[in-house]
Amino acid sequence: MTESHRVRIFDTTLRDGEQAAGINLNKEEKLRIALQLAKMNVDIIEAGFPAASPGDFEAVKLIAGTVKGPVIAGLARTRKEDIRAAAEAVRCAEKGRIHTFIATSPIHMEFKLKMTPEQVLEEVRQAVTYARSLVEDVEFSAEDGSRSDPAFLAEVFRAAADCGASTLNIPDTVGYAVPEEFGAFVQAVIEATDRPGVTWSVHCHNDLGMAVANSLAAVRAGARQVECTVNGLGERAGNASLEEVVMGLRTRRDSYGCETSLDTTKLWGVSSMVSRMTGFPVPPNKAVVGSNAFAHEAGIHQHGVLCNRATYEIMNPEDVGAPGSRLVLGKHSGKHAFRQRVEEMGFSLSEEKITEAMALFKTLCDRKEIVTSEDLEAMINSEILAAAESRRIVLKTFLVQVGRGHGTATVTLEDDGREATDAATGNGPVDAAYRAVRRIVGIEPELENYSIRSVTEASDAIGEARVTLVFEGLRVSGRGASTDVIEASIRAYIDGINRLFQMAVSKGVRLYGKNVG
């Protein structure tokens, strides 16, 4: 990769990212993030705004004295005291930079700065000259550059370059730009400024959701530094997302002809770390680093990925440090992915049983937000394997009512196409349902043991019930699973009774009830 085709990544997670409402990192947390950014080969780390607070000054100073490899930058307004603070904070850095800025758009100059264009131009000359006297590496940014007059902006940039700024930054501070317009704007400003030796940079905000697209449009127009943040953190709607910019350039190098020097395999880990420390969760559908970025639920997609991952994945999850592709089982999943998951769990089911299990699984998906492997295992054990071993009687419907100190249950069972219904009361809904089942089947086994547990920790978890029944010297276990614990309990009881019947047949004992069988 030639230098002319290398895009420098300027990470401002610790400065602009921390300015997001609700984020407040201490200096130790900032240092930990900075060290990981350095391991990822970020080119420049903007460690903070030293003049903003004593804590920010100390954090920048700590990072500058500890982190090796990247350039360590401190932000400064064009005020002398800001520039002195930034210079002092980065003084111990292996490579230090002062990043100074002032607004250049008409609305900012008139209402915020209350300065004329001539005054702003003079401020730029004095600030850059002073910063350059303190450090060798100076970057100048024209705040709200995308809403500035291109001719005036070029004049400002020429002055900054002539006074010693080696990097010139065009910010889209309020996220107003659109890609085609911004690309043309950046190109026009670069050509009008006519300073071949400088590095051109962009800093795009995401107010209209186009920060990454605008940054990439600027790269195509000649920018060779992109200012961005991990997970797109930052003021208001945030900044251009570092991971999206980097993987956009890498994945579509055929379109942009440029690359970065980042070790992309660390993107996932750094994203997770920043999320934990800031308390800002990464949305599941976040590009590149979201938990769903390499997850597939639709059956058509899953079949394609099983045949060839490239059918639906334009990036390898390993390239960004992600755990790998995930075939998520849900109501849109197909039989190919379902069969693979069942086999991975150690079950060997016939095609008929796979079809039966998948029908039950789809029903479960309509009742439960997320079906876990534990849920699936419980369902197969209680509904498929148990049925294959012992089922004669099947639960069709049930209705329970609970009052103070008692319950009422109406249960309908089926055996070989014949249905029977009965009702009973008890000291609770489960006891009442068990009494109704006994009335239907005509036998009254002793309930020696009853237990129920949650398969997972979620509030909609499957409940797995287990019972031990004893009748005329026969002892059996039964189990059932459902998102409804009462249904799971009834299913476990019926499974136990089915096993009693099966054991009785094997021993030549007749136990068939008076209504069913």
URKA-V223270 format. One record per pair of residues at least 4 apart in sequence whose C-alpha atoms are under 8 Angstrom apart, sorted by the first residue. I is the first residue (numbers start at 0). J is the second residue. D is the distance in whole Angstrom. If there is no record, write none. Layout:
BEGIN
I/J/D  I/J/D
END
This chain:
BEGIN
0/4/6  0/5/7  0/258/8  1/5/6  3/223/8  4/223/8  4/256/7  4/257/5  4/258/7  5/223/7  5/257/6  5/258/5  5/259/6  5/260/7  6/218/8  6/222/8  6/223/5  6/224/5  6/225/7  6/257/7  6/258/6  6/259/5  6/260/8  7/41/8  7/42/6  7/43/8  7/223/6  7/224/4  7/225/6  7/259/6  7/260/8  8/41/6  8/42/5  8/43/6  8/224/6  8/225/5  8/226/6  8/227/7  8/241/8  8/259/7  9/41/7  9/42/6  9/43/5  9/44/6  9/45/7  9/224/7  9/225/6  9/226/5  9/227/6  10/41/7  10/42/8  10/43/6  10/44/5  10/45/6  10/226/6  10/227/5  10/228/5  10/229/8  10/241/7  11/15/5  11/16/6  11/44/6  11/45/5  11/46/7  11/47/8  11/226/7  11/227/6  11/228/5  12/16/4  12/17/6  12/45/8  12/227/7  12/228/5  12/229/6  12/232/7  12/233/7  13/17/5  13/29/7  13/33/8  13/44/8  13/45/7  13/46/5  13/47/6  14/18/7  14/45/6  14/46/6  14/47/4  14/48/6  15/19/7  15/47/8  15/228/8  15/232/8  15/233/5  15/234/7  15/238/8  16/228/6  16/229/8  16/231/8  16/232/5  16/233/4  16/234/7  16/237/7  16/238/8  17/22/6  17/23/6  17/24/7  17/232/7  17/233/6  18/22/7  18/233/6  18/234/6  19/232/7  19/233/5  19/234/5  19/235/7  19/237/7  20/234/7  20/235/8  22/277/6  22/278/7  23/277/7  24/28/6  24/29/6  24/276/7  24/277/7  25/29/6  25/54/8  25/58/8  26/30/6  26/54/7  26/55/8  26/57/7  26/58/5  26/61/8  27/31/6  27/58/8  28/32/6  28/276/7  29/33/6  29/46/8  29/58/7  29/62/8  30/34/6  30/58/7  30/61/7  30/62/6  31/35/7  32/36/6  32/269/8  32/272/8  32/273/7  33/37/6  33/44/7  33/46/8  33/62/7  33/66/7  34/38/6  34/66/6  35/39/6  35/269/7  36/40/7  36/41/6  36/44/8  36/269/7  37/41/6  37/42/8  37/66/7  37/67/7  37/68/6  37/69/6  38/262/8  39/261/6  39/262/5  39/263/7  39/265/6  39/266/8  40/68/8  40/69/7  40/260/6  40/261/5  40/262/6  41/69/6  41/260/8  41/261/6  42/68/8  42/69/5  42/70/6  42/260/8  43/69/5  43/70/5  43/71/6  43/72/7  44/69/7  44/70/6  44/71/5  44/72/6  45/71/6  45/72/5  45/73/6  45/74/7  46/58/7  46/59/5  46/62/7  46/71/6  46/72/6  46/73/6  47/55/6  47/56/7  47/58/7  47/59/6  47/72/8  47/73/6  47/74/6  48/52/8  48/55/6  48/56/7  48/59/8  48/73/6  48/74/5  48/75/6  48/85/7  49/53/7  49/55/5  49/56/4  49/57/8  49/59/7  49/73/6  49/74/7  49/75/7  49/81/7  49/84/6  49/85/5  49/88/7  50/55/7  50/56/7  50/75/7  50/80/8  50/81/5  50/84/6  50/85/7  51/55/6  51/56/8  52/56/6  53/57/6  54/58/6  55/59/6  56/60/6  56/84/7  56/85/8  56/88/6  57/61/6  57/88/7  58/62/6  59/63/6  59/73/7  59/88/6  59/89/7  60/64/6  60/87/8  60/88/4  60/89/6  60/90/8  60/91/7  61/65/6  62/66/5  62/71/8  62/92/8  63/71/6  63/88/7  63/89/5  63/90/7  63/91/6  63/92/4  63/93/7  63/95/7  64/89/8  64/91/5  64/92/5  64/93/8  65/92/8  66/92/8  67/92/8  67/93/6  68/93/7  68/94/8  69/94/7  70/92/8  70/93/7  70/94/5  70/95/6  70/96/7  71/89/7  71/92/7  71/94/6  71/95/5  71/96/6  72/89/7  72/95/6  72/96/4  72/97/6  72/98/6  73/85/5  73/86/8  73/88/7  73/89/7  73/96/6  73/97/5  73/98/6  74/85/7  74/97/6  74/98/5  74/99/6  75/81/5  75/82/5  75/85/6  75/97/7  75/98/6  75/99/5  75/100/7  76/81/6  76/82/7  76/99/5  76/100/5  76/101/6  77/81/7  77/82/7  77/99/6  77/100/6  77/101/6  77/122/7  77/123/7  77/126/5  77/127/8  78/82/6  78/126/7  79/83/6  79/126/7  79/129/8  80/84/6  81/85/6  82/86/6  82/97/7  82/99/7  82/126/8  82/129/8  82/130/6  83/87/6  83/130/8  84/88/6  85/89/6  85/97/6  86/90/6  86/96/8  86/97/7  86/130/8  86/133/6  86/134/7  89/95/5  89/96/7  90/95/7  91/95/8  95/134/7  95/135/8  95/136/7  96/134/7  96/135/7  96/136/5  96/137/6  96/138/7  97/130/7  97/134/7  97/136/7  97/137/5  97/138/6  98/137/6  98/138/5  98/139/6  98/140/7  99/126/8  99/127/7  99/137/8  99/138/6  99/139/5  99/140/6  100/139/6  100/140/5  100/141/6  100/142/6  101/119/8  101/123/7  101/140/7  101/141/6  101/142/6  102/107/6  102/108/6  102/112/8  102/141/5  102/142/4  102/143/6  102/144/7  103/107/7  103/108/6  103/116/8  103/119/7  103/141/6  103/142/6  103/143/6  103/144/6  103/147/6  103/152/7  104/108/6  104/142/8  104/143/6  104/144/6  104/145/8  104/146/6  104/147/4  104/148/7  105/109/6  105/146/8  105/147/7  105/148/8  106/110/6  106/111/8  107/111/5  107/112/6  107/113/8  107/143/8  108/112/5  108/113/6  108/114/5  108/115/7  108/116/7  108/119/8  109/113/5  109/114/6  109/115/7  114/118/6  114/119/6  115/119/6  116/120/6  117/121/6  118/122/6  119/123/6  120/124/7  120/155/6  120/158/8  121/125/6  122/126/6  123/127/6  123/155/7  123/158/7  123/159/6  124/128/6  124/158/6  124/159/6  124/162/6  125/129/6  126/130/6  127/131/6  127/137/7  127/139/7  127/159/6  127/162/6  127/163/7  127/164/6  128/132/6  128/162/5  128/163/6  129/133/7  130/134/6  130/137/7  131/135/6  131/136/7  131/137/6  131/162/8  131/163/6  131/164/7  136/164/7  136/165/7  137/163/7  137/164/5  137/165/6  137/166/7  138/164/5  138/165/6  138/166/5  138/167/6  138/168/7  139/159/7  139/164/6  139/166/6  139/167/5  139/168/6  140/167/6  140/168/5  140/169/6  140/170/7  141/152/8  141/168/7  141/169/6  141/170/7  142/169/7  142/170/6  142/171/8  142/172/6  143/147/7  143/169/8  143/170/6  143/171/6  143/172/5  143/173/7  144/152/7  144/169/5  144/170/5  144/171/6  144/172/7  145/169/7  145/170/6  145/171/5  145/172/7  145/175/7  145/176/7  145/181/7  145/184/8  146/171/8  146/175/8  147/151/7  147/152/6  148/152/6  149/153/6  149/184/8  149/187/8  149/188/6  150/154/6  150/188/8  150/191/7  151/155/6  152/156/6  152/188/7  153/157/6  153/188/6  153/189/8  153/191/6  153/192/5  154/158/6  154/192/7  155/159/6  156/160/6  156/167/7  156/192/6  157/161/6  157/192/6  157/193/8  157/194/7  158/162/6  159/163/6  159/164/5  159/167/8  160/164/5  160/165/6  160/166/8  160/167/8  160/194/7  160/197/7  164/197/8  165/196/7  165/197/5  165/198/6  166/197/6  166/198/5  166/199/6  166/200/7  167/197/7  167/198/6  167/199/5  167/200/6  168/199/6  168/200/4  168/201/5  168/202/7  169/185/8  169/199/8  169/200/6  169/201/5  169/202/6  170/201/5  170/202/4  170/203/6  171/175/7  171/176/7  171/201/8  171/202/6  171/203/5  171/204/6  172/202/7  172/203/6  172/204/6  173/203/8  173/204/6  173/205/8  173/206/7  174/203/6  174/204/4  174/205/5  174/206/5  174/207/6  174/208/8  174/209/7  174/210/7  175/206/7  175/207/7  176/180/7  176/181/6  176/209/8  176/213/7  177/181/6  177/209/7  177/213/6  178/182/6  178/209/7  178/212/6  178/213/4  178/214/8  178/216/6  179/183/6  179/213/8  179/216/7  180/184/6  181/185/6  181/213/6  181/216/7  181/217/7  182/186/6  182/213/7  182/216/5  182/217/5  182/218/8  182/219/7  182/220/6  183/187/6  183/220/7  184/188/6  185/189/6  185/217/6  185/220/6  185/221/8  185/222/8  186/190/6  186/217/8  186/220/5  186/221/7  187/191/6  188/192/6  189/193/6  189/194/8  189/199/8  189/221/8  198/222/7  198/223/6  198/224/7  199/221/7  199/222/5  199/223/6  199/224/6  200/222/5  200/223/6  200/224/4  200/225/6  200/226/7  201/214/6  201/217/7  201/222/7  201/224/7  201/225/5  201/226/6  202/214/7  202/225/6  202/226/5  202/227/7  202/238/8  202/239/8  203/210/5  203/211/7  203/213/7  203/214/6  203/226/7  203/227/8  203/238/6  203/239/6  204/209/8  204/210/5  204/236/7  204/237/6  204/238/4  204/239/6  205/209/6  205/210/5  205/211/8  205/236/5  205/237/5  205/238/5  205/239/6  206/210/8  206/235/7  206/236/5  206/237/7  208/236/8  209/213/6  210/214/6  210/238/6  210/239/5  210/240/8  211/215/6  211/239/5  211/240/6  211/243/7  211/244/6  212/216/6  213/217/6  214/218/6  214/225/7  214/239/7  214/244/8  215/219/6  215/244/7  215/247/8  215/248/8  215/255/8  216/220/6  217/221/6  217/222/5  218/222/4  218/223/6  218/224/8  218/225/8  218/255/7  219/255/6  226/239/7  227/231/7  227/238/6  227/239/5  227/240/6  227/241/5  228/232/6  228/233/7  228/238/6  228/239/6  228/240/5  228/241/5  229/240/6  229/241/5  229/242/7  229/269/8  229/270/6  229/273/7  230/240/5  230/241/7  230/242/7  230/270/6  230/273/8  230/274/8  230/281/7  231/237/5  231/238/5  231/239/5  231/240/4  231/241/7  232/236/8  232/237/5  232/238/6  232/240/7  233/237/4  233/238/5  234/238/7  239/243/8  239/244/7  240/244/6  241/245/6  242/246/6  242/266/6  242/287/7  242/288/8  243/247/6  243/286/7  243/287/6  244/248/6  245/249/6  245/258/8  245/259/7  245/261/8  245/263/8  246/250/6  246/263/8  246/287/8  247/251/6  247/252/8  248/252/5  248/255/6  248/256/8  248/257/6  248/258/6  248/259/8  249/257/8  249/258/6  249/259/8  250/313/7  250/314/7  251/255/6  252/256/5  252/257/6  252/258/7  262/266/8  263/318/6  263/319/5  263/320/7  264/317/7  264/318/5  264/319/4  264/320/4  264/321/8  265/269/6  265/319/6  265/320/6  266/270/6  266/288/7  266/319/5  266/320/6  267/271/6  267/287/8  267/288/6  267/319/6  267/320/5  267/321/6  268/272/6  268/320/7  269/273/6  270/274/6  270/281/8  270/288/7  271/275/6  271/281/8  272/276/6  273/277/6  274/278/6  274/279/5  274/280/5  274/281/6  275/279/7  275/280/7  281/285/7  281/288/8  281/289/6  282/289/6  282/290/8  283/289/5  283/290/5  283/291/5  283/292/7  284/289/5  284/290/7  284/291/5  284/292/6  285/289/4  285/290/8  285/291/8  285/292/7  286/292/6  287/292/6  287/319/7  288/292/6  288/319/8  288/321/7  290/294/7  291/295/8  293/312/7  293/316/7  293/323/7  293/324/5  293/325/6  294/324/6  294/325/5  294/326/6  294/327/6  295/300/6  295/301/6  295/324/8  295/325/6  295/326/5  295/327/6  296/300/7  296/301/7  296/326/6  296/327/5  296/328/6  296/329/6  296/331/6  296/332/5  297/301/6  297/329/8  297/331/5  297/332/5  297/333/7  298/302/6  298/331/6  298/332/4  298/333/4  298/334/7  298/335/8  298/336/7  299/303/6  299/332/8  299/333/7  300/304/6  300/311/7  301/305/6  301/326/6  301/332/7  301/333/7  301/335/7  301/336/6  302/306/6  302/333/7  302/335/6  302/336/7  303/307/6  303/308/7  303/310/6  303/311/7  304/308/4  304/309/7  304/310/6  304/311/6  304/312/8  305/336/8  308/312/6  309/313/6  309/314/8  314/318/7  315/319/7  315/323/8  316/320/6  316/321/5  316/322/7  316/323/5  316/324/6  317/321/6  317/322/7  317/323/6  326/336/7  327/332/8  328/332/6  328/336/7  328/337/7  328/370/7  329/361/7  329/364/6  329/369/7  329/370/7  330/361/5  330/364/6  330/365/7  332/336/7  332/337/7  333/337/6  334/338/6  334/354/8  334/357/7  335/339/6  336/340/6  337/341/6  337/357/7  338/342/6  338/353/7  339/343/6  340/344/6  341/345/7  341/346/6  341/347/8  342/346/5  342/347/6  344/372/8  344/376/8  348/352/6  348/353/6  349/353/6  350/354/6  351/355/6  352/356/6  352/383/7  353/357/6  354/358/6  355/359/6  355/383/8  356/360/6  356/379/7  356/382/8  356/383/6  357/361/6  358/362/6  359/363/6  359/378/8  360/364/6  360/375/7  360/378/8  361/365/7  362/366/7  363/367/6  363/370/8  363/482/8  364/368/7  364/369/7  364/370/6  366/482/7  367/459/6  367/460/8  367/482/7  368/459/8  370/374/6  370/375/7  371/375/6  371/455/8  372/376/6  373/377/6  373/454/6  373/455/7  374/378/6  374/454/6  374/455/8  374/460/8  374/461/6  375/379/6  376/380/6  377/381/6  377/454/8  377/463/7  377/480/6  378/382/6  378/383/7  378/479/8  378/480/6  378/481/8  379/383/5  379/384/6  380/384/5  380/385/6  381/385/5  381/386/8  381/478/6  381/479/5  381/480/6  382/386/6  382/479/7  382/480/8  383/387/6  384/388/6  385/389/6  385/390/7  385/494/7  386/390/5  389/494/8  389/497/6  389/498/5  389/501/6  390/494/7  390/497/6  390/498/7  391/414/6  391/415/7  391/497/6  392/412/7  392/413/6  392/414/5  392/415/8  392/493/7  392/497/6  392/515/8  393/412/6  393/413/5  393/414/6  393/493/7  394/410/8  394/411/6  394/412/5  394/413/6  394/490/7  394/493/8  395/410/8  395/411/5  395/412/5  395/413/6  396/410/6  396/411/5  396/412/7  397/408/7  397/409/6  397/410/4  397/411/6  397/486/8  398/408/6  398/409/5  398/410/7  399/406/7  399/407/6  399/408/4  399/409/6  399/428/6  399/432/8  400/406/6  400/407/5  400/408/6  400/428/7  401/405/6  401/406/4  401/407/6  401/427/7  401/428/6  402/406/6  404/426/6  404/427/7  405/424/7  405/425/6  405/426/4  405/427/5  405/428/7  406/424/6  406/425/5  406/426/6  406/427/4  406/428/5  406/429/8  406/430/8  406/431/6  407/422/7  407/423/6  407/424/4  407/425/6  407/427/7  407/428/6  407/431/6  407/432/7  408/422/5  408/423/6  408/424/6  408/428/6  408/431/5  408/432/5  408/435/7  409/420/7  409/421/6  409/422/4  409/423/7  409/432/7  409/435/7  410/420/6  410/421/6  410/422/6  410/432/7  410/435/6  410/436/7  411/418/7  411/419/6  411/420/4  411/421/7  412/418/6  412/419/6  412/420/6  412/436/8  412/439/8  413/417/5  413/418/4  413/419/6  413/515/8  414/418/6  414/515/6  414/516/6  417/515/8  418/515/8  419/439/7  419/514/7  419/515/7  420/439/7  421/435/6  421/436/8  421/438/7  421/439/6  422/431/8  422/432/8  422/434/8  422/435/5  423/431/5  423/432/7  423/434/6  423/435/5  424/430/8  424/431/5  424/432/8  424/434/7  424/435/8  425/429/8  425/430/5  425/431/4  425/432/8  425/434/7  426/430/6  426/431/7  427/431/6  428/432/6  428/485/7  429/433/6  429/485/6  429/488/7  429/489/7  430/434/6  431/435/6  432/436/6  432/489/7  433/437/6  433/489/7  433/492/7  434/438/6  435/439/6  436/440/6  436/493/8  437/441/6  437/442/6  437/443/6  438/442/7  439/512/7  439/513/7  439/514/6  439/515/7  440/511/7  440/512/4  440/513/6  440/514/6  440/515/6  440/516/8  441/511/7  441/512/4  441/513/5  441/514/7  441/515/8  442/510/7  442/511/8  442/512/6  443/470/7  444/468/6  444/469/5  444/470/5  445/468/6  445/469/5  445/470/6  446/466/7  446/467/6  446/468/5  446/469/7  447/466/7  447/467/5  447/468/6  447/469/7  448/465/8  448/466/5  448/467/5  448/468/7  449/464/7  449/465/6  449/466/4  449/467/7  450/464/6  450/465/5  450/466/7  451/462/6  451/463/6  451/464/4  451/465/6  451/484/8  451/488/8  452/462/6  452/463/5  452/464/7  453/460/6  453/461/6  453/462/5  453/463/6  454/460/6  454/461/6  454/462/6  454/463/7  455/460/5  455/461/7  456/460/6  459/482/6  460/482/6  461/480/6  461/481/5  461/482/4  461/483/7  461/484/8  462/480/6  462/481/6  462/482/6  462/483/7  462/484/5  462/487/6  463/478/7  463/479/6  463/480/4  463/481/7  463/484/8  463/487/6  463/488/8  464/478/5  464/479/5  464/480/6  464/484/8  464/487/6  464/488/5  464/491/6  465/476/7  465/477/6  465/478/4  465/479/7  465/488/7  465/491/6  465/492/8  466/476/6  466/477/5  466/478/6  466/491/6  466/492/6  466/495/7  467/474/7  467/475/6  467/476/4  467/477/6  467/495/7  468/474/6  468/475/5  468/476/6  468/477/8  468/495/6  468/496/8  469/473/6  469/474/4  469/475/7  470/474/7  470/499/8  473/499/7  473/502/8  473/503/8  474/499/8  475/495/6  475/498/6  475/499/6  476/494/8  476/495/5  476/498/8  477/491/5  477/492/6  477/493/7  477/494/5  477/495/4  477/496/8  477/498/7  478/487/8  478/488/8  478/490/7  478/491/4  478/492/7  478/494/6  478/495/7  479/487/5  479/488/6  479/489/7  479/490/5  479/491/4  479/492/8  479/494/7  480/484/8  480/486/8  480/487/5  480/488/8  480/490/7  480/491/8  481/486/6  481/487/5  482/486/8  482/487/8  483/487/6  484/488/6  485/489/6  486/490/6  487/491/6  488/492/6  489/493/6  490/494/6  491/495/6  492/496/6  493/497/6  494/498/6  495/499/6  496/500/6  497/501/6  498/502/6  499/503/6  500/504/6  500/510/6  500/511/7  501/505/6  502/506/6  503/507/6  503/508/5  503/509/6  503/510/7  504/508/6  504/509/7  511/515/7  511/516/6  512/516/6
END
